[in-house]
């Protein structure tokens, strides 16, 4: 992979993370229902990439990076209870696998 491609991918990743931090109105269940991944998935992938590179990173450290704050703070400030419709859509999309 060229340095230019890596730099572009890193910039796109940073923009995605910033966008998700700005769009606190978008719930993780909505992301899961529409795209099959959410902020938690992204933080897990980030942690796994760090660990594969030999870096010590905890789940909470990765979540703090992706959410822009500790996960518990984000949940208290921004997470809402999933509606019946959201839960039904989640069940439907996750039984298709």
N, C-alpha and C positions, 0 to 999 in steps of 0.2 A: 504494500500500500504506500502510495507516495505521501510525502509530508503535506502537500497541498490538500489531498483528499482527507487526511487525518484532521487537518486544521478545519476544513469545511464541516466534517462530521462533528467535531467538537463544538464548533460554533452553533450548528443546528441543535445539538443536544442542549447547550446552554440556553438557547432561545426557547426550546420546548419546556425546560424546567422553569424558566422565568414566566412563561405563559401560564403554566399550571399554577404557579404561585400567585399570579395575578387573578386568575379565574377561580377564586375560592367558592364562587357560586356553583361551580360544576362539581357535583358529588362523584365520589369514586364509583359508586354503583352505576351511575350514568355512563361513566367512561368504560366500565366493564361491559355493560349491556351493548354499547355501540362499537367498541373497538377490541374488546377482549383483554384489555390491560388497564391498569389504573396507576395512581401514584405509588401505591405499595409495591406493585410489580416493578415499576421503574426503579424504585429504591433497592429492591432485591437484586435486580440486574446490575445496578451500580456497585453494590456491595460485592457481588460475585466477581465482577470485573476487577475490583480492587484486590480481592483475595487471590484471584488468578495471577495478578501481577506481583504477588508477594507482599501486599500491603495489609496491615491488620485493620479491619474496619468492622464495627459492630452493626447490627441491624438498626439500632437507634441512631448511630452516627449517619448511616446512609439515609434514613428517613428524614433526619434533620436537614441534610443537604437538599433533598428533593422538595420537602415541604417548606423550607425556609425558616423553620422553627421546630422545636420539639413536637413530635407527633401528638402527644397528649394535649398540648396547647392548641394545635391546629384543630383536633377533633372537638375540643370544648368551644372553640370560637366559630368553627365553620361547618362541622358535620351535622346533618339533620337525620332524623329517623327516616329510613327507607319506607316509601309508600307501598301499599299492596301491589300496585301496578309495577313498580320497580322490582320488587321481590319476584313477582311472577315472570317478568322479562328475564331476570337473572337466572331463574330456574330453567326457563326455556332455552336460553342460550348456552347454559352450562351442561345440559343433558344431551346436547347435540354432538358432543365430542366422542 
